[in-house]
């Protein structure tokens, strides 16, 4: 009996194991793969920074509507009713009513029920501050719109950088894993040669030390990949705990021939930044900086806004002319309620219209002080603009040099990878044939790993410099549609 139960349990164990594996697989989060274009579109849709800038723009948009509200007529209506609980009394000489001189007679004033309705209208005919205020509100909206554009381009640059950082970290992890495989294979061959008496235990020990050294780098490289991906997820506005994979590999990227790249790498090159054809067009670059760079446009918008504020302060010296009118209905009644009384007896109306002119004469010199204050603010912003244009021009020149240098270095490193791979193959053959040393093997393997990482680093520097140049020129994409178009 017990042997039968044991037999049934042995049969059930594989089924239970398979069910547990299916349950664990169902609980594991799905790993999503993102291309650079998809990462940018996700960031533009989810970025908190962009959302904040959009709210700022909407606030400015409402301020424009408020400014226009000062131009239109101000129309209001009101109505009131009061019930006299104790009427007011005044005392008049009694002789007014046929009484004795020197005596006073009390007279009750007011009615039990009092109604009033009023309709008023006022229209500014000339108020310089109101006119300038509308223009200032529009300029403020333009500033906020440019801030939104600059924030969007900043998010695009940050996503590009984090994406490239993650690709470089992934490349380092791949190289460490391949290095472990190569050293591990050589270690097994060396152990076999030692057992056959073809090499010494020292060679085995050296390869074991080398393998342990690379193995220690493996977890660090894995942590680096996870950290870079988490940073990318934060820039994309997603949960940093998600598991994602990225399209593209730096070591497989061909900067010289676009058609030699796969789809992922082609999209990265399309979306990296400003085209290389612009690098030799100094005048074109200068025009792009002056007309498209967001921080310069924001300073110019600030100057325009301050100039409008200066005009508004000067407008305090001008007179204000406005038209006004009002219409009133009043009624009084004693005794029972009769809404608004009877026309001609207990109800009467009044109406008036006129023109108001207010001429400022003297306010203690405060208006002159405010005018001088804003004038200095305008000059301060103009000084900042001049310095910012110089800094922007210098930054673009440095980035152009960085793009060119990284591209040349990538070409050189690509040749180095071919040579290092060939050197490793030669060292491996010579070591197996007994004519090469263990030191030559480790040196060749280290040289191959450094050459491959050097090429990945050069491609990373090229892509990073191009993305920074794109932002420095103000030509970074600002909407998902532009990203799709850029991606071909």
C-alpha positions in Angstrom: 0.0 0.0 0.0 2.7 2.4 0.9 4.7 1.6 -2.2 1.6 2.4 -4.3 1.2 5.8 -2.6 4.9 6.5 -3.1 4.5 5.6 -6.8 1.6 8.0 -7.3 3.5 10.8 -5.6 6.4 10.2 -7.9 4.1 10.5 -10.9 2.5 13.7 -9.5 5.8 15.5 -8.8 6.5 16.5 -12.5 2.9 17.7 -12.9 3.1 19.8 -9.8 6.5 21.2 -10.9 5.1 22.1 -14.3 2.1 23.8 -12.7 4.3 25.8 -10.3 6.5 26.8 -13.2 3.5 28.0 -15.2 2.3 30.0 -12.1 5.7 31.6 -11.7 5.8 32.5 -15.4 2.4 34.1 -15.2 3.5 36.2 -12.2 6.7 37.5 -14.0 6.2 40.9 -15.5 6.3 41.1 -19.3 9.5 42.6 -20.7 8.8 45.3 -23.2 11.2 46.3 -25.9 11.6 50.0 -26.7 13.3 51.6 -29.7 14.7 55.1 -29.3 11.7 56.6 -31.1 9.3 54.8 -28.9 11.2 55.9 -25.8 11.0 59.6 -27.0 7.3 59.4 -27.8 6.6 57.8 -24.4 8.6 60.5 -22.6 6.7 63.3 -24.5 3.4 61.8 -23.5 4.3 61.2 -19.8 6.9 63.8 -18.8 6.0 65.7 -15.6 8.2 68.5 -16.7 6.4 69.0 -19.9 3.0 68.8 -18.1 4.2 71.5 -15.7 5.3 73.7 -18.6 1.9 73.1 -20.3 0.1 74.3 -17.2 2.3 77.4 -17.2 1.3 78.1 -20.8 -2.4 77.7 -20.1 -2.1 80.1 -17.1 -0.6 82.7 -19.5 -3.3 82.0 -22.0 -6.0 82.8 -19.4 -4.1 86.0 -18.5 -4.4 87.1 -22.1 -8.2 86.7 -21.9 -8.2 88.7 -18.6 -6.3 91.5 -20.3 -8.8 91.6 -23.2 -11.5 91.8 -20.6 -10.3 95.2 -19.5 -10.9 96.5 -23.1 -14.6 95.5 -23.2 -17.4 97.3 -21.4 -18.0 96.6 -17.8 -21.8 95.9 -17.3 -23.4 95.1 -14.0 -26.8 95.0 -12.4 -28.0 94.9 -8.8 -31.2 94.8 -6.8 -32.0 95.2 -3.1 -35.0 95.2 -0.8 -35.2 96.4 2.8 -37.9 96.4 5.5 -37.9 99.3 8.0 -38.3 98.0 11.5 -37.9 101.4 13.2 -38.3 104.4 11.0 -36.1 107.3 11.4 -37.5 110.6 12.9 -36.3 114.1 12.4 -37.4 117.3 14.2 -38.5 120.4 12.4 -39.8 123.7 13.8 -43.5 123.4 14.7 -44.3 126.8 13.1 -43.7 125.1 9.7 -46.9 123.2 10.3 -48.9 126.0 12.0 -47.6 125.4 15.5 -46.2 127.7 18.1 -42.8 129.3 17.4 -39.9 127.7 19.3 -41.5 124.3 19.4 -40.3 121.2 17.5 -42.4 118.6 15.9 -41.2 115.0 15.1 -41.5 113.9 11.5 -41.2 110.2 10.5 -38.9 109.6 7.4 -39.0 106.6 5.1 -41.4 103.8 4.2 -42.0 100.3 5.5 -40.8 98.7 2.2 -37.9 99.9 0.1 -36.8 98.6 -3.3 -33.9 99.5 -5.5 -32.6 98.1 -8.8 -29.5 99.5 -10.6 -28.0 98.9 -14.0 -24.5 100.4 -14.7 -22.2 100.5 -17.7 -18.7 101.8 -18.0 -16.5 101.7 -21.1 -12.8 102.9 -21.2 -12.3 105.1 -24.2 -8.6 105.8 -23.7 -6.4 104.1 -21.1 -2.9 103.5 -22.3 -2.1 101.0 -19.6 -5.0 98.7 -20.7 -3.8 98.8 -24.4 -0.3 98.0 -23.4 -1.5 95.3 -21.0 -3.1 93.3 -23.8 0.3 93.3 -25.6 2.2 92.4 -22.5 -0.1 89.5 -21.8 0.4 88.2 -25.4 4.2 88.5 -25.0 4.0 86.7 -21.6 2.1 83.9 -23.4 4.9 83.8 -26.0 7.5 83.5 -23.3 5.6 80.6 -21.7 5.2 78.9 -25.1 8.9 79.1 -25.7 9.6 77.8 -22.2 7.4 74.8 -23.1 9.3 74.3 -26.3 12.6 74.5 -24.4 11.4 72.0 -21.8 10.3 69.6 -24.5 13.7 69.8 -26.2 15.3 69.2 -22.8 13.3 66.1 -22.2 14.2 64.8 -25.7 17.9 65.4 -24.9 17.7 63.7 -21.5 15.9 60.6 -23.0 18.5 60.4 -25.8 21.4 60.6 -23.2 19.8 58.0 -20.9 19.1 55.7 -23.8 22.7 55.9 -25.0 24.0 55.4 -21.5 21.9 52.2 -21.2 23.3 51.0 -24.6 26.9 51.6 -23.5 26.3 49.8 -20.2 24.7 46.9 -22.1 27.7 46.8 -24.4 30.1 46.6 -21.4 28.0 43.8 -19.9 28.1 41.9 -23.2 31.9 42.3 -23.5 32.4 41.1 -20.0 30.2 38.0 -20.7 32.1 37.3 -24.0 35.4 37.8 -22.2 34.3 35.3 -19.5 33.4 32.8 -22.3 36.7 33.2 -24.0 38.8 33.0 -20.8 36.6 30.1 -19.6 37.2 28.2 -22.8 40.9 28.8 -22.6 40.9 27.8 -19.0 39.3 24.4 -19.9 41.9 23.9 -22.7 44.7 24.7 -20.3 43.4 22.3 -17.7 43.3 19.6 -20.4 46.8 20.5 -21.5 48.0 20.3 -17.8 46.4 16.9 -17.4 48.3 15.8 -20.6 51.5 17.2 -19.2 51.8 19.9 -21.9 51.8 22.9 -19.5 52.4 23.8 -15.9 50.0 24.3 -13.0 51.1 28.0 -13.0 49.4 28.6 -16.4 46.2 27.0 -15.0 46.4 29.2 -11.9 46.9 32.4 -14.0 43.8 31.7 -16.1 41.8 30.8 -13.0 42.8 34.2 -11.5 41.9 35.9 -14.7 38.5 34.2 -14.9 37.7 35.2 -11.3 38.7 38.8 -11.9 36.4 39.0 -14.9 33.7 37.2 -13.1 33.8 39.8 -10.3 33.2 42.5 -13.0 30.1 40.7 -14.2 27.7 41.6 -11.4 29.0 45.2 -11.4 28.2 45.4 -15.1 24.7 44.0 -14.6 24.0 46.5 -11.9 25.2 49.3 -14.2 22.8 48.2 -16.9 19.9 48.0 -14.4 20.8 51.5 -13.0 20.9 53.1 -16.5 17.6 51.5 -17.5 16.0 52.8 -14.4 17.2 56.3 -15.1 15.8 56.0 -18.6 12.4 54.8 -17.3 12.3 57.8 -15.0 12.9 60.2 -17.9 10.2 58.4 -19.8 7.7 58.9 -17.0 7.4 55.2 -16.3 7.8 53.0 -13.2 11.6 52.5 -12.7 10.8 48.9 -11.5 9.7 47.8 -15.0 11.8 45.4 -17.0 12.6 46.7 -20.5 14.9 45.8 -23.4 16.4 48.4 -25.8 16.8 48.1 -29.6 20.2 48.8 -31.0 23.8 47.8 -30.3 26.7 50.3 -30.3 29.3 47.7 -31.4 27.3 46.8 -34.5 26.7 50.4 -35.6 28.3 51.5 -38.8 28.6 55.3 -38.9 29.9 55.3 -42.4 27.3 53.3 -44.3 23.7 53.7 -43.1 22.5 50.6 -45.1 24.9 48.4 -43.2 22.8 48.8 -40.0 19.8 47.0 -38.8 16.4 48.7 -38.2 17.2 49.6 -34.6 20.6 51.1 -35.3 19.3 53.0 -38.3 16.6 54.6 -36.2 19.1 55.7 -33.6 21.3 57.3 -36.3 18.2 59.1 -37.7 17.2 60.4 -34.2 20.7 61.1 -32.9 20.6 64.8 -33.8 21.7 67.4 -36.3 22.8 65.9 -39.7 26.5 65.8 -40.4 26.0 67.8 -43.5 25.6 70.9 -41.3 28.9 70.5 -39.6 30.8 72.4 -42.4 28.2 75.1 -42.9 29.3 77.7 -40.3 26.9 80.4 -41.4 23.9 78.0 -41.4 24.8 76.8 -37.9 25.1 80.4 -36.7 21.7 81.3 -38.1 20.1 78.2 -36.5 21.6 79.2 -33.1 20.3 82.7 -33.3 16.8 81.8 -34.5 16.0 78.4 -33.1 17.9 78.0 -29.8 15.4 78.0 -27.0 17.3 79.8 -24.2 18.2 82.7 -26.5 14.5 82.9 -27.7 13.4 82.9 -24.1 15.7 85.8 -23.2 14.4 87.8 -26.3 10.9 87.1 -25.2 11.7 88.3 -21.7 13.2 91.5 -23.2 10.0 92.0 -25.2 7.9 91.5 -22.1 10.0 94.0 -20.1 9.7 96.5 -22.9 5.9 96.2 -22.7 6.1 96.7 -19.0 8.2 99.8 -19.6 5.5 101.1 -21.9 2.8 100.4 -19.3 4.8 102.3 -16.7 5.1 105.3 -19.0 1.4 105.1 -19.7 0.8 106.1 -16.1 1.6 109.7 -17.2 -1.3 109.7 -19.7 -4.8 110.7 -18.8 -7.6 108.1 -18.6 -10.9 108.7 -20.4 -13.9 106.6 -19.9 -17.7 106.6 -20.6 -20.2 105.7 -17.9 -24.0 105.5 -17.6 -26.5 104.1 -15.0 -30.2 103.5 -14.8 -32.0 103.2 -11.4 -35.4 102.1 -10.3 -36.5 103.0 -6.8 -39.7 102.3 -4.9 -41.1 102.9 -1.4 -44.3 101.7 0.2 -46.0 101.6 3.5 -48.3 98.8 4.6 -48.8 95.7 2.6 -46.3 94.5 0.0 -46.7 95.6 -3.6 -43.6 94.6 -5.5 -41.8 97.8 -6.7 -44.9 99.9 -5.9 -47.1 101.7 -8.5 -45.7 103.7 -11.4 -45.9 107.4 -10.9 -46.9 107.2 -7.2 -44.5 105.1 -5.1 -42.0 104.2 -7.9 -39.6 106.4 -9.8 -36.6 106.0 -12.1 -33.4 107.9 -12.7 -30.8 107.7 -15.5 -27.5 109.4 -16.1 -24.6 109.2 -18.6 -21.3 111.0 -18.7 -17.6 111.2 -19.6 -14.8 110.8 -17.0 -11.3 112.2 -17.5 -8.6 111.4 -14.9 -5.3 113.4 -15.3 -2.4 112.3 -13.1 -0.4 115.2 -11.8 1.9 114.3 -8.9 2.5 111.0 -7.1 5.6 111.6 -5.2 8.0 110.6 -8.0 7.2 106.9 -7.8 6.2 106.7 -11.4 9.7 108.0 -12.5 11.4 105.5 -10.2 9.4 102.6 -11.7 10.2 103.7 -15.3 13.9 103.9 -14.5 13.7 100.5 -12.7 12.2 98.7 -15.8 14.7 100.5 -18.1 17.5 99.0 -16.1 15.9 95.5 -16.2 15.7 95.8 -20.0 19.4 96.7 -20.3 20.3 93.9 -17.9 18.4 91.3 -20.1 20.1 92.7 -23.2 23.5 92.2 -21.6 22.6 88.7 -20.7 21.4 88.0 -24.3 24.7 89.2 -25.7 26.7 87.0 -23.4 24.4 84.0 -24.0 24.8 84.4 -27.8 28.6 84.2 -27.4 28.4 81.2 -25.1 26.0 79.5 -27.5 28.3 80.0 -30.5 31.2 78.7 -28.5 29.2 75.6 -27.4 28.2 74.8 -30.9 31.7 75.0 -32.2 32.9 72.7 -29.4 30.2 70.2 -30.1 31.0 70.3 -33.9 34.6 69.5 -33.0 33.4 66.7 -30.6 31.2 65.1 -33.3 34.1 65.1 -35.8 36.6 63.8 -33.3 34.3 61.0 -32.1 33.5 60.0 -35.7 37.2 59.8 -36.6 38.0 57.9 -33.4 35.2 55.4 -34.2 36.7 54.7 -37.6 40.1 54.2 -36.0 38.7 52.0 -33.2 36.8 49.9 -35.8 40.2 49.1 -37.4 41.6 48.4 -34.0 38.8 45.9 -33.3 39.6 44.0 -36.5 43.3 43.9 -35.6 42.7 42.9 -32.0 40.4 40.1 -33.0 42.9 38.8 -35.5 45.6 39.1 -32.8 43.6 37.1 -30.3 43.0 34.4 -32.9 46.7 34.1 -33.6 47.6 34.1 -29.9 45.0 31.3 -29.3 46.4 29.1 -32.1 50.0 29.6 -31.0 49.0 28.8 -27.4 47.3 25.6 -28.3 50.3 24.6 -30.5 52.6 25.3 -27.6 54.6 28.1 -29.2 52.8 30.9 -27.4 52.7 31.9 -23.8 49.9 32.3 -21.3 50.8 36.0 -21.0 50.3 36.5 -24.7 46.9 35.0 -24.5 45.7 37.2 -21.6 47.2 40.3 -23.3 45.5 39.5 -26.5 42.1 38.9 -24.8 42.5 42.1 -22.8 43.4 44.0 -26.0 40.4 42.7 -27.8 38.0 43.6 -25.0 39.5 47.1 -24.7 39.3 47.6 -28.5 35.7 46.6 -28.7 34.7 48.8 -25.7 36.8 51.6 -27.2 34.7 51.4 -30.4 31.4 51.3 -28.4 32.7 54.3 -26.4 33.5 56.2 -29.6 30.1 55.5 -31.1 28.5 56.6 -27.8 30.5 59.9 -27.8 29.5 60.5 -31.4 25.7 60.0 -30.7 25.9 62.0 -27.5 27.6 64.9 -29.1 25.2 64.9 -32.0 22.2 64.9 -29.6 23.7 67.8 -27.7 24.4 69.7 -30.9 20.8 69.2 -31.9 19.6 70.8 -28.7 22.2 73.5 -28.9 21.0 74.5 -32.3 17.3 74.3 -31.2 16.4 71.7 -33.8 15.5 68.8 -31.5 12.0 67.3 -32.2 9.2 68.6 -30.1 6.3 66.3 -31.0 5.7 62.6 -31.6 5.0 63.3 -35.2 8.4 65.0 -35.7 10.0 62.0 -34.1 8.2 59.6 -36.4 9.2 61.7 -39.5 12.8 61.8 -38.3 12.8 58.0 -37.9 12.0 57.5 -41.5 
